[in-house]
Amino acid sequence: MTRRFVLELDRLKDLLSEMSRSVQRQIDDVSEALFSSDRDRAQQVVDSDGKIDQFEIIIDRTCEGIIALSQPVASDLRLLVSGLKMSTDLERMGDQAANIAREIIAADAFDTSLLKRLQLDVMTDRVRAMVSDAFASFIHGDAPRAKSICDRDDAVDEINLSVIRTLSEENGLGLEYPQRVHLLIITQNIERIGDLATNIAEEVIFLVRARTIKHHYQEFTG
């Protein structure tokens, strides 16, 4: 293993870590903006999305360069494969955060008590924790922690379905139709961020344990 190869792998890990932190900030900011109806903060999330896109491009090029020049095998190859997939998932998380921010900007202010009645506070807290744990499990190579993220995704899905049912009713909590649509789009994007955190968790397990657990993650025991 050449020194250049080691340095390139370290650079890839640093890029993924920095991208992860940037996405985490986006998600934290848009969550805070939702409950405070802070359009300025939401706009900052939209404006920062281009930075996330650039990270994905740089990481893709870095992985492609390492593969072309070094022909890695075993765990190093898994890191590159996982890195490519993770950068895509992170970029999509950024897109989901920006989508939520655009709905906040376009909508009338949301009543905080209404958001809590829909359990969006619980949903956002759970998703933020899943995202944080996904990043931490990658940094520390923690497969059991990654598996726990997969286990927690169903609870987020249940809240998403509950919101859809409630807002699809004829009365829809007395909300005007446009406001219901804004909330539905926001909820679905939050749920999608949870799905993407689960994808990253699966990649961590592949990276650490050389096991693919998609579609049958219950078989993984840590």
C-alpha positions as CSV (number, residue, x, y, z in Angstrom):
1,M,0.0,0.0,0.0
2,T,1.6,3.3,-1.1
3,R,1.7,6.4,0.9
4,R,-0.3,8.2,-1.8
5,F,-3.0,5.6,-1.6
6,V,-3.3,5.9,2.2
7,L,-3.4,9.7,1.9
8,E,-6.2,9.5,-0.7
9,L,-8.2,7.2,1.5
10,D,-7.8,9.5,4.4
11,R,-8.9,12.4,2.2
12,L,-12.0,10.5,1.2
13,K,-12.9,9.8,4.8
14,D,-12.4,13.5,5.6
15,L,-14.6,14.6,2.7
16,L,-17.4,12.2,3.8
17,S,-17.1,13.5,7.4
18,E,-17.2,17.1,6.3
19,M,-20.2,16.5,4.0
20,S,-22.0,14.6,6.8
21,R,-21.5,17.6,9.1
22,S,-22.8,20.0,6.5
23,V,-25.9,17.9,5.9
24,Q,-26.5,17.5,9.7
25,R,-26.4,21.3,10.0
26,Q,-29.0,21.6,7.1
27,I,-31.3,19.2,8.8
28,D,-31.0,20.8,12.2
29,D,-31.5,24.3,10.7
30,V,-34.6,23.3,8.7
31,S,-36.1,21.5,11.8
32,E,-35.7,24.6,13.9
33,A,-37.1,26.7,11.0
34,L,-40.2,24.5,10.8
35,F,-41.2,25.0,14.5
36,S,-40.4,28.7,14.5
37,S,-41.7,29.5,10.9
38,D,-38.3,31.1,10.4
39,R,-38.3,31.9,6.6
40,D,-34.8,33.5,6.8
41,R,-33.3,30.4,8.3
42,A,-35.2,28.2,5.8
43,Q,-33.7,30.3,2.9
44,Q,-30.2,29.7,4.3
45,V,-30.9,25.9,4.0
46,V,-31.9,26.3,0.4
47,D,-28.9,28.5,-0.3
48,S,-26.5,25.9,1.2
49,D,-27.7,23.1,-1.0
50,G,-25.2,23.9,-3.8
51,K,-22.4,23.2,-1.3
52,I,-23.7,19.7,-0.7
53,D,-23.9,19.1,-4.5
54,Q,-20.3,20.1,-4.8
55,F,-19.2,17.6,-2.1
56,E,-20.9,14.8,-4.0
57,I,-19.0,15.7,-7.2
58,I,-15.6,15.9,-5.4
59,I,-16.2,12.6,-3.6
60,D,-17.2,10.9,-6.8
61,R,-14.1,12.1,-8.6
62,T,-11.9,11.1,-5.7
63,C,-13.3,7.6,-5.6
64,E,-13.1,7.2,-9.3
65,G,-9.4,8.3,-9.3
66,I,-8.5,5.9,-6.5
67,I,-10.1,3.0,-8.2
68,A,-8.5,3.8,-11.6
69,L,-5.0,4.3,-10.2
70,S,-4.7,1.9,-7.3
71,Q,-7.1,-1.1,-8.0
72,P,-8.0,-1.5,-4.3
73,V,-9.3,-4.8,-2.9
74,A,-11.1,-6.0,0.3
75,S,-11.9,-3.4,2.9
76,D,-10.4,-0.5,0.9
77,L,-12.6,-1.4,-2.0
78,R,-15.6,-1.6,0.3
79,L,-14.8,1.9,1.6
80,L,-14.8,3.3,-1.9
81,V,-18.1,1.6,-2.9
82,S,-19.7,2.7,0.4
83,G,-18.3,6.2,-0.1
84,L,-19.9,6.6,-3.5
85,K,-23.3,5.4,-2.2
86,M,-23.1,7.4,1.0
87,S,-22.3,10.7,-0.9
88,T,-25.3,10.1,-3.0
89,D,-27.5,9.5,0.0
90,L,-26.1,12.6,1.7
91,E,-26.7,14.7,-1.4
92,R,-30.3,13.5,-1.4
93,M,-30.7,14.3,2.3
94,G,-29.6,17.8,1.4
95,D,-32.3,17.9,-1.3
96,Q,-34.9,16.8,1.2
97,A,-33.9,19.5,3.7
98,A,-34.1,22.1,0.9
99,N,-37.5,20.8,-0.1
100,I,-38.8,21.2,3.4
101,A,-37.3,24.7,3.6
102,R,-39.1,25.7,0.4
103,E,-42.4,24.6,1.8
104,I,-41.7,26.6,5.0
105,I,-41.0,29.7,2.9
106,A,-44.1,29.2,0.8
107,A,-46.6,28.4,3.6
108,D,-48.3,30.6,6.2
109,A,-46.8,30.2,9.7
110,F,-47.5,26.8,11.2
111,D,-49.1,26.6,14.6
112,T,-46.6,24.8,16.9
113,S,-49.4,23.1,18.8
114,L,-50.7,21.7,15.6
115,L,-47.3,20.4,14.6
116,K,-47.1,18.7,18.0
117,R,-50.6,17.3,17.6
118,L,-49.4,15.7,14.3
119,Q,-46.4,14.4,16.2
120,L,-44.0,16.2,13.9
121,D,-41.9,17.1,16.8
122,V,-41.4,13.5,17.7
123,M,-40.8,12.6,14.1
124,T,-38.2,15.3,13.5
125,D,-36.4,14.4,16.8
126,R,-36.3,10.7,15.8
127,V,-35.0,11.4,12.3
128,R,-32.4,13.9,13.6
129,A,-31.1,11.2,16.0
130,M,-31.1,8.6,13.2
131,V,-29.0,11.0,11.0
132,S,-26.6,11.8,13.8
133,D,-26.2,8.1,14.7
134,A,-25.6,7.2,11.0
135,F,-22.8,9.7,10.8
136,A,-21.3,8.5,14.1
137,S,-21.5,4.8,13.2
138,F,-19.6,5.6,10.0
139,I,-16.9,7.6,11.8
140,H,-16.4,4.9,14.5
141,G,-17.1,1.8,12.4
142,D,-19.9,0.9,14.8
143,A,-22.1,-1.8,13.1
144,P,-24.4,-2.4,16.1
145,R,-25.2,1.3,16.3
146,A,-25.9,1.3,12.5
147,K,-28.2,-1.7,12.9
148,S,-30.2,0.3,15.6
149,I,-31.0,2.9,13.0
150,C,-32.6,0.3,10.7
151,D,-34.7,-0.8,13.7
152,R,-36.0,2.7,14.4
153,D,-37.1,3.5,10.9
154,D,-40.5,1.8,11.2
155,A,-41.6,4.2,14.0
156,V,-40.9,7.2,11.7
157,D,-42.9,5.5,8.9
158,E,-45.9,5.1,11.2
159,I,-46.0,8.8,12.1
160,N,-45.8,9.6,8.4
161,L,-48.8,7.4,7.6
162,S,-50.7,8.9,10.6
163,V,-50.1,12.4,9.2
164,I,-51.2,11.4,5.7
165,R,-54.4,9.9,7.1
166,T,-55.2,12.9,9.3
167,L,-54.5,15.5,6.7
168,S,-56.3,13.5,4.0
169,E,-59.6,13.5,5.9
170,E,-62.3,15.9,4.7
171,N,-61.9,18.3,7.6
172,G,-58.1,17.9,7.9
173,L,-57.9,19.5,11.3
174,G,-59.7,22.5,9.9
175,L,-56.7,23.6,7.8
176,E,-57.1,25.2,4.4
177,Y,-56.1,22.9,1.5
178,P,-52.8,24.6,0.6
179,Q,-51.6,24.4,4.2
180,R,-52.4,20.7,4.3
181,V,-50.4,20.2,1.1
182,H,-47.4,22.0,2.6
183,L,-47.5,19.8,5.7
184,L,-47.9,16.6,3.7
185,I,-44.9,17.5,1.6
186,I,-42.8,18.4,4.6
187,T,-43.7,15.2,6.4
188,Q,-42.9,13.0,3.4
189,N,-39.5,14.7,3.1
190,I,-38.8,14.2,6.8
191,E,-39.7,10.5,6.4
192,R,-37.4,10.3,3.3
193,I,-34.5,11.6,5.3
194,G,-35.0,8.8,7.8
195,D,-34.9,6.3,4.9
196,L,-31.6,7.8,3.7
197,A,-30.2,7.6,7.2
198,T,-31.1,3.9,7.1
199,N,-29.4,3.5,3.7
200,I,-26.2,5.0,5.2
201,A,-26.5,2.6,8.2
202,E,-26.7,-0.3,5.8
203,E,-23.6,0.9,4.0
204,V,-21.8,1.1,7.4
205,I,-22.6,-2.5,8.1
206,F,-21.4,-3.5,4.6
207,L,-18.2,-1.5,5.2
208,V,-17.5,-2.9,8.7
209,R,-18.8,-6.5,8.4
210,A,-18.7,-7.1,4.6
211,R,-22.4,-8.0,4.8
212,T,-25.2,-6.7,2.7
213,I,-28.4,-6.5,4.8
214,K,-30.8,-4.7,2.5
215,H,-34.3,-6.2,2.5
216,H,-33.4,-8.7,5.3
217,Y,-31.7,-6.6,7.9
218,Q,-33.5,-8.4,10.7
219,E,-31.1,-11.3,10.2
220,F,-28.1,-9.1,11.3
221,T,-27.4,-9.6,15.0
222,G,-24.4,-7.2,15.4
